[in-house]
Structure formats: structure tokens, C-alpha cells
Amino acid sequence: MAQPSVKLTYFDGKGRAELARLLFTYGGLPFVDERVPHADFPTLKPTLPLGQLPVLEVDGTVYAQSTAIARYAAKLAGLCPSDPVEALKADMFSCTLSDLEGPFVDIMFKTKDETEKAEKIKTFVEETVPKSFGALEKLVQGKFILGDKLSFADLQFFDVVENKLKWGIPTFSMGAFPKLAAVVANVKAEPKIAAYLSKQ
Amino acid sequence: MAQPSVKLTYFDGKGRAELARLLFTYGGLPFVDERVPHADFPTLKPTLPLGQLPVLEVDGTVYAQSTAIARYAAKLAGLCPSDPVEALKADMFSCTLSDLEGPFVDIMFKTKDETEKAEKIKTFVEETVPKSFGALEKLVQGKFILGDKLSFADLQFFDVVENKLKWGIPTFSMGAFPKLAAVVANVKAEPKIAAYLSKQ
């Protein structure tokens, strides 16, 4: 199969595009990493399939939805388990992380009042995240979520912790979740990921 | 591969389990369709991986997250496109439908004040849904979303329209989206789906 010509378009930040960047990078798949200034977005918006970024252009056709784009990148990178039950485990993990996105975006980008924001962060850090992470900690089967073999869920977990939780809530700690903390460290130590991170 | 022993557990309703039921049914995959009375949930909750229903037991191990369960069912039913770009199209469609879930659940199950509820329904039906469906309408490639071949995204679309939107908002109409309306009708006419629906 010929290598597709791929261009990922997003703002100049990590946000909803970094997971796809990590997956393409891990897979050694060349892609154009187009960064759009926020000021250009109003002009761009009407041309986008869903009026949103990121979008991915594959051989000239433009697709939207960050999760769909990440799945495509994961498939090309060989990070989607072929066994249906292994894929179910990875997907269960992935969906649980996605469930944290709503409250996180609400706190970070929609809650303007500082007192209200502090209260929401407290609930998120002391209740919401521990509830999910406590369950996920029990599912980790080894060096990575599925054991020895890296999957897209490991890179998604790394992205959620390093680029979202620790970015938005600098006091956030993984101390209570040693297996999950090890997954993050193991992803970070993967040579292609380490090389990518060292350039940032 | 031996047929896995599968049990789907949910409340006695469609909700977050019906898509998996439709996918297993379409795939001709036998599964135990366990329905739990609401009164039994408090006892069951602490035993569930994430404290939530639905769960799927596969050969004795219990997995959670409705989207992960539906993907597993879709894989077994042969409804996940093997071509990465076709899968990207189906996933883009699927993610756009999932984005409607948050506001829909908020309106139906969290908004108690009737005036507020009516206002939210108005915005949802007149703005939110048309924005998504207008974009999705342009993506439909034939009898089904991807053309001639049924995929999980078609069954998901059917479930969202028939079991969620039309159930929650009886006045909801697909009139403005003829291609999407045809997808719903074509799913309904699939012999295995038609047989399943006739028994309800």
C-alpha cells in the first residue's frame, strides 16, 4: 500500500491534536504538521467539514474529529490490537479517559469565576480522577496497559496526564497510582517518543 | 476462533446498550441479554469495573464502557471497515454522533425545570442537531454511510435517531436530511434488524 499523503491541521498547541502527532511520530509516518494562528480560524472555519480543528487531510480529502483522526494514526502506526478482546481492553481504557475530557474542558475553558474554578478543580482532583484512575490502575497488565506491547491507549494515557492534567493542574500527582505512573514513564522512555519530546 | 461466551448486562431499556444488541444481532452472534431491575443496581454497582452499566462479560471477564462494548460487537459482526480511510470516515461520523450525547443526556435526564427544558430542546433541535446532521448529510455516500456496505456507523446512526432523538423528542423530524433519513430506513429494512425490531 502506498504511503498516504497526510497533513494534520490544528492550532499551535497540543490540545486535541497532540495524540495524533505522537501516534504518527511513534509509527514513523511522515505528516505535515500545519499550525494555524488563532487569528486565521474565522476565515478557515466555514471551509472545515464540521467547523472544527483538528482536521486531517489524507490524499487530498479532509476529515474531522480528533478521536477519529487519532484512531486512523493508531492503525497506521500498528497500535490498534488485532485481537478483539485486547482491543476491548484498550477501548475501555480509552473511553474512560475520554469521559474525563468534558469536566476538564468545563473547568479549564468554560469556568471563569476563580472561586468556582478552584472548587471544581478540588472535586475533579479529589473525586473524579481518583475514581477513574483507581479503576484503571487495576487494569494495567505490565509495563504497558496490555502488558509488554504498547497500544494507542498508552499514548492516550500519556497525553492526558502530561499534556492535559499536569498542564492544567500543576499540583496534580500520580502518587496514588504507581502502575499508571509507570505506564507514563515507560511511554516517555520509548526511543521515538523520547526523541520527539527532546525537540520540544 | 472459538465463539466467545458473551453476556451483556444493562437495565431493561435501550439506552446505552441497544447499539451493542443491534450489532450482536446483525452479526448473528449469540449473547445473553441480561436485564437488571433498577432496584438491584445499588447492590451490583460496587462489583462493576467502573461502577456503571452496561458491562460485557466475555469468557468470564467483565468489561465496561458502552462505546468499547459496541466496538467489540462491531468487530465480531464484521462491521468495522478494514481499510483505514473507510474506518476514518465511519469514525468521523460516529464521533459526531457521540458529541450529541452530552447535550441530549443533559436535557433528558438532568434538566428538571420544564421551561428550561423546553428552551434547551428548542436550541438542540433547531441549532445543535441541524449543524451536525447538515455536515453528516454531505458525507453519506449511498444506501449507507460508506456506500453499499453497512458499517457500525449506520447502526449507531439508526440507534441515535430511532431510540434516542425520536424517543426523547417525539416531534423530531428527519425531513431536512433525506440522505440520512434513507440510511435509517435502509438499516431498518436489513432482514436481521427487521426481524429483531418486529419482536419488540
HADDOCK unambig.tbl for C-alpha pairs under 7 A between the chains (distance, minus, plus):
assign (segid A and resid 49 and name CA) (segid B and resid 135 and name CA) 6.41 0.50 0.50
assign (segid A and resid 50 and name CA) (segid B and resid 135 and name CA) 6.19 0.50 0.50
assign (segid A and resid 64 and name CA) (segid B and resid 92 and name CA) 6.15 0.50 0.50
assign (segid A and resid 65 and name CA) (segid B and resid 92 and name CA) 5.54 0.50 0.50
assign (segid A and resid 65 and name CA) (segid B and resid 95 and name CA) 6.55 0.50 0.50
assign (segid A and resid 68 and name CA) (segid B and resid 88 and name CA) 5.72 0.50 0.50
assign (segid A and resid 68 and name CA) (segid B and resid 91 and name CA) 4.95 0.50 0.50
assign (segid A and resid 68 and name CA) (segid B and resid 92 and name CA) 5.25 0.50 0.50
assign (segid A and resid 68 and name CA) (segid B and resid 95 and name CA) 6.90 0.50 0.50
assign (segid A and resid 69 and name CA) (segid B and resid 88 and name CA) 6.76 0.50 0.50
assign (segid A and resid 72 and name CA) (segid B and resid 84 and name CA) 6.07 0.50 0.50
assign (segid A and resid 72 and name CA) (segid B and resid 88 and name CA) 5.83 0.50 0.50
assign (segid A and resid 75 and name CA) (segid B and resid 84 and name CA) 6.87 0.50 0.50
assign (segid A and resid 84 and name CA) (segid B and resid 72 and name CA) 6.06 0.50 0.50
assign (segid A and resid 84 and name CA) (segid B and resid 75 and name CA) 6.85 0.50 0.50
assign (segid A and resid 88 and name CA) (segid B and resid 68 and name CA) 5.71 0.50 0.50
assign (segid A and resid 88 and name CA) (segid B and resid 69 and name CA) 6.77 0.50 0.50
assign (segid A and resid 88 and name CA) (segid B and resid 72 and name CA) 5.82 0.50 0.50
assign (segid A and resid 91 and name CA) (segid B and resid 68 and name CA) 4.96 0.50 0.50
assign (segid A and resid 92 and name CA) (segid B and resid 64 and name CA) 6.15 0.50 0.50
assign (segid A and resid 92 and name CA) (segid B and resid 65 and name CA) 5.56 0.50 0.50
assign (segid A and resid 92 and name CA) (segid B and resid 68 and name CA) 5.26 0.50 0.50
assign (segid A and resid 95 and name CA) (segid B and resid 65 and name CA) 6.57 0.50 0.50
assign (segid A and resid 95 and name CA) (segid B and resid 68 and name CA) 6.91 0.50 0.50
assign (segid A and resid 135 and name CA) (segid B and resid 49 and name CA) 6.43 0.50 0.50
assign (segid A and resid 135 and name CA) (segid B and resid 50 and name CA) 6.19 0.50 0.50
